[in-house]
């Protein structure tokens, strides 16, 4: 590869020679040489990446940046591309009025070094021509550097946040130190992993990443990304208990989910009452009936969803026919009916008459006031388990005693 400094010197010499020839022509005809135009141009690839090195397949766009201190305008452009150290002309755009030149090099000629020379002709002084030139290289860098990236979209705010992660790789121990990102052709960043936070309407966007390492090798990649709307929240709830005697106190537990924060709740308990801005309220049903319960939630994006559970709560009069009853099973990890001592027994309340309080005596010194307690027995035996139940209408309990016979490692019977 030709030394970059030597190439620049050759181009500078070429520009000087051409400028001198122009001036000599002017001196011979007009006696003066007035430089009214200062030619200059940019070169970028199709994604807007400014560079002097481009990978195979890139389209190179030259854009005029000529200035004039006295307000002169460009009448015509002469664009000429040379290839190789011998400066062989391969493409010319003479007497063009277009201030841009697009170059699609022949892929069979890679690798190659090119030189672009721009000559501008003034409108006010059409006999004046000034020129400038730069060198650039096109090569197959795939064995040296590969561009790649991934992305993620999150919806923690009202607008999508797109985060890009650079996954590019460079060989030859040449670290990548330049990144150029575009979204639909518009530059969006030059850092390794930019975060784009903007109003992105749902749709498909074309992302291009061009990277360059310290050796000057560059590579590009384009991907389409999909930005969807934030998903709607999911609304759900449970109630404990779902039936009982009046006055019935019910705890409603919100089980909704949303990527965006839930900012409001609206509960309708079906009995003419409602509550707002409480996620898990407690409500008392004073009348008998079967009640539909509805919950509406709204997230920070203004998305609202509702659900109604029909016939979800049943409240009834207190029953005067209080009767205690229970059963029991043994709980083990392997088998619900076998296990080694010590082992646990689950007592299950089967009482009727709307009991509101329970008193258990397990006949081994243990007691409980839970509805359906779990109790540990340390050894086999027969235990006279007593359950007293109470409700709101009777001061005296309904009692029941059952013999729970536990032979070695299992419940034999409950009588």
Phi, psi and omega in degrees: 000137183290138179301133186297323181295318179295322179296317181297320178298318180297318180295317179299319178297318179299315181298319180296315179300315182294320178295320179296317179299318180299316181293321179297321178297319181291319179299323183287339183251323185241346178085355179224166176223100183255116179271098181261347181237139175244096186291144175198157177205158174258154170229132181220160172274184186295344179260007177087011182281115177282133182191174170243005179228131182224145178279164177303137177097348179286144167265130184253130184245122178258126183238129182292136176229031183295141178236161178218126181288339182247018175081012178294154179243157180278125177274321182206155178243138170244104178265128179222129177252133177245153179233142175078168183293341180273002176059046178282126180287131179240328182221134179229145173231079188275146175053040180272144175260003181269132184271022179215145180228129182251130185238121174245093186293155179288121184297336183287348184266003181284151349282156181202153175250137185236160177225130177252126177244128177247125175244128181246144180245126184287148178282319181283329180232076187297346177276355181266127177229126174238157185216161173213162182210151174221160177249151176211160186234140174237130184208164174270100184267009187300331179279349182253325187209141179227129178269140177196156177201161171233174181207161175219151179239125175238160187233042181286344174241182183290342178240150181296141172250121181255123178248129180254140181239119179288127179239021184291154181230140177234139178265188176059021181058023179264107184289143176285129181230002177226133176230140180223111185252139172227148174238115186052041176084357180255128182297135181236355178170162177226023175260172185295313182225082182286152174252119180262116178237101184205172177286096179256111176293150176305134181162190182251132181236141178265121180251130175240135175237126173243129181238154179220136178262179184291341178277355181093356178287141180227158178208154181227155174210143177238138177221149172267130176249152182245125176247116180260165172293152175301133182296149179295149175292159176250128185252137178196160178200164173228163180228142178224121349279174179258356176204158179162176182279150178281150351290129187255116176267122183240132174262121177262130185243118179289131176235029180284161178221146180201137175295318175272153181300139173279125186251346178208150176231143174224115181255135172237113187274359174085352181251020180093002179242154177212168179212147181237156172059029172233125184285321183222082184278166171246130183231142179252126174265118182265337181254158176280151178157178175244125195241137171271137181238133180237147175226131175240130177240153178226133179262181187292345177271002180086007178281127180240137176223152183226158172215147178231130175252110184281139179059035189278326182243134177237121176242136185220172177293155178291133179278138178269355181264075181277126180216124182281144175196151178199168173220180181206146172225152176271141181248125170222166180291323186271314188216128183291353183239000179223160178164166180267143176290145357286150180218161187253146179238131179263114176270132186243118178288127178239019185292154176242166180095023176056057177296143179243354179210149184225145176222116183252142171230115187271003173069013174233019183097351181263147178222168177201151175247010178282162181291310181227082188279164172249131183230141179265128171254134186269342181208158177296159178158181176250126186238128178273094184270129182245137175235125171251131177238149182230152169227184189281350184256346184234131177282326181274141182279162166263128187242151177211134176240131177231146174272119175258108183262121181241110173278182185300115172074011174198157173282126179273317181194161171232114185238000000 
